[in-house]
């Protein structure tokens, strides 16, 4: 019984600290364990960038961290928006109940 409790505690600690390893964006908003839904920039060099409304999006999803699909590359997002030049990029992240469902979307802006 004691070993089972130790394994369970280790699993919880690993699950809660996993975000430290998986996220590499320049800006990381607070993460909710039960539910997260936020947007943040991928681009930090914004000097001289023109804000534009023309955009493209690409995303990927995951169920239980076991099955994942999608193409969230900048190239795919640029193709979606018919963009030849990318000025800046944002991302959005949705997480529901310990990663039961996750969605990551990249949005690029340009011409």
N, C-alpha and C positions, 0 to 999 in steps of 0.2 A: 504494500500500500504506500509506503514511504517513497519507493522508487517511482511509482506512478505519479505521485504529487510533484516530485522533482522534474520528471519529464514534462509534465503539464506546465509547470512554472517556466522551464526553459523554453518551451514552445511559445508561450505568451510573450516572453522577453524578446525572442527572435522576431515574432510577428510585429511587435511594436517598434522595434529598432530597424526594421527592414527599410523604411523610408530613407534612412541615412545613407544607404548604399545605392538605391535605385535612382534617385533624383539628382540630376546634374545641371539643371537650369540655373541661370545666373540669379534668379529671384525665386524664392520658395515661400509662398504664403503658408499660414498655419494649416496643419492637416488635422482633420477630424477622423477619429478611428471608426466611428459608426457611419458618418456621412461627410463627404467633402465635395464641393463644387466651386471651382474658382478659375480665374484667368490671370495670367501673368506674362510679362514680356520674355521673349527669348533673346531679343536684341538689346544690348546695353550701350552700344555706340550710336547715339541718335543725333549727334551734332550735324546740322545741315540736312537732315532728312525731312522730306516733304510729307505731310500727313495726306494720305490718299484714301478714297473710298473703295477703289478697285481691290478686290481681295480674292483669294482662293483658299480652300481648306482641304485638309487630308487628315485621316484619323485611324486609330487602331483601338481594338477592344479586347477585353479579357474576361473570362468567367472562371472564378475560383483560383485564378493564377495557374490553372492547368491548361486552358485552351486560350490561345490568343490569335488574332487575325487583324489584317489591315496594313495599309501603307501610309505612314505618317511622315514621309520624307518631304523636304522642301520642294523637290522636283515635282512630286505628285500634287502638292498644294498649288504650285505655280501653274501647272497644267490645268488644274481645276478652274483657276481664275483667268486662264489665258494670259498669263503674265510673262513677259520676257525679261523684266528687271524686278528684283525684289529689293524693296527699300528697308523693310523691317519685318519682324515676325513676333507673334504672340503664341501662347499655348493655353489650352483649357484642360482641366483634369476633373473627372468625376469618379468618385469611389463610393460604393454603397456596401455597408456592413462588412468590414474586414476584408475587402477585396472580392466579395461575391461577384460583383460586377464592377469593372473599371473601363473608363473610356478616356483616351488621350487624343486631343485634336490640335493640330498645328494650323495657324492662320497666318498667311503671308500677305503683305500689302505691297503694291508696286504698280508698274505700268505694263 
